[in-house]
Amino acid sequence: METGYSEKLRRIEHRLIAGPGHLDQQIRRSVVEGGESGDDILDNYVDKVRHHAYKIVDGDIEALKAAGWSEDQIYELSICAAFGAAKHRLDVGLRAIEQARTGEPDVSAGSPTERA
């Protein structure tokens, strides 16, 4: 569902993924899109940002630093994970609104718990 903000969100997403940065673009893309990097420490942190950001403590950041991630990379990782989670929630909400309007189920949405 297109909104007045759709183009702005696409531009933000493009800049997060393809813009200059300290974190590898493939990792940024994967995190924004809800995927995993293959690095357990990184993936655990990203999952926490996506689902329980209020539970992040200094130890989470220290674990990433101890694993070799720089503060700049951790910052970019946090922004990408938060944006991806917010975008997913927005998309789910917009699909629900569209479904309520049309009365037709959205079979493309998948499981409601997949990325929530």
NORJO-V481729 format. One record per residue. N is the residue number from 1. RES is the residue in one letter. SS is DSSP state (h for helix, s for strand, l for the rest). PSI is psi in whole degrees, 0 to 359 (* if undefined). D_LAST is the distance of its C-alpha to the last C-alpha in Angstrom with 2 decimals. Layout:
# NORJO-V481729
N	RES	SS	PSI	D_LAST
N	RES	SS	PSI	D_LAST
This chain:
# NORJO-V481729
1	M	l	124	18.35
2	E	l	140	20.46
3	T	l	179	20.88
4	G	l	346	23.35
5	Y	l	355	20.90
6	S	h	313	19.85
7	E	h	320	22.72
8	K	h	318	22.22
9	L	h	322	18.60
10	R	h	320	19.94
11	R	h	318	22.71
12	I	h	313	20.57
13	E	h	316	18.45
14	H	h	316	21.79
15	R	h	322	23.32
16	L	h	320	20.56
17	I	h	311	20.90
18	A	h	349	24.58
19	G	l	172	26.16
20	P	l	148	28.28
21	G	l	177	26.79
22	H	l	342	27.26
23	L	l	136	24.22
24	D	l	137	24.67
25	Q	h	326	23.32
26	Q	h	322	21.90
27	I	h	315	19.79
28	R	h	314	18.70
29	R	h	312	17.84
30	S	h	316	15.91
31	V	h	315	13.84
32	V	h	320	13.25
33	E	l	359	12.37
34	G	l	11	9.83
35	G	l	191	12.73
36	E	l	159	14.88
37	S	l	338	18.31
38	G	l	351	20.13
39	D	l	114	21.10
40	D	h	316	19.88
41	I	h	315	20.40
42	L	h	313	18.64
43	D	h	323	15.61
44	N	h	319	15.44
45	Y	h	313	15.71
46	V	h	317	13.05
47	D	h	321	10.55
48	K	h	319	11.94
49	V	h	315	11.70
50	R	h	320	8.00
51	H	h	333	7.33
52	H	h	53	10.92
53	A	h	330	12.98
54	Y	h	348	15.51
55	K	h	359	16.47
56	I	l	132	17.72
57	V	l	170	21.48
58	D	h	325	24.45
59	G	h	328	24.49
60	D	h	317	21.26
61	I	h	318	22.97
62	E	h	323	26.24
63	A	h	320	24.86
64	L	h	317	23.73
65	K	h	317	27.17
66	A	h	332	28.95
67	A	l	359	27.32
68	G	l	4	28.86
69	W	l	135	26.21
70	S	l	164	27.79
71	E	h	322	26.67
72	D	h	318	26.31
73	Q	h	320	24.08
74	I	h	320	21.88
75	Y	h	311	21.74
76	E	h	321	20.80
77	L	h	315	18.14
78	S	h	315	16.63
79	I	h	315	16.89
80	C	h	317	15.40
81	A	h	317	12.30
82	A	h	317	11.91
83	F	h	314	12.78
84	G	h	317	10.48
85	A	h	317	7.33
86	A	h	318	9.24
87	K	h	318	10.35
88	H	h	314	7.25
89	R	h	320	6.55
90	L	h	314	10.30
91	D	h	318	10.58
92	V	h	316	8.65
93	G	h	318	10.89
94	L	h	322	13.85
95	R	h	320	13.64
96	A	h	320	13.71
97	I	h	314	16.67
98	E	h	319	18.35
99	Q	h	319	18.06
100	A	h	324	19.57
101	R	h	316	22.27
102	T	h	338	23.26
103	G	l	6	22.65
104	E	l	136	21.53
105	P	l	148	18.42
106	D	l	98	16.28
107	V	h	346	16.73
108	S	h	350	15.27
109	A	h	337	11.67
110	G	l	195	11.29
111	S	l	137	9.45
112	P	l	347	6.95
113	T	l	3	5.30
114	E	l	310	6.06
115	R	l	6	3.80
116	A	l	*	0.00
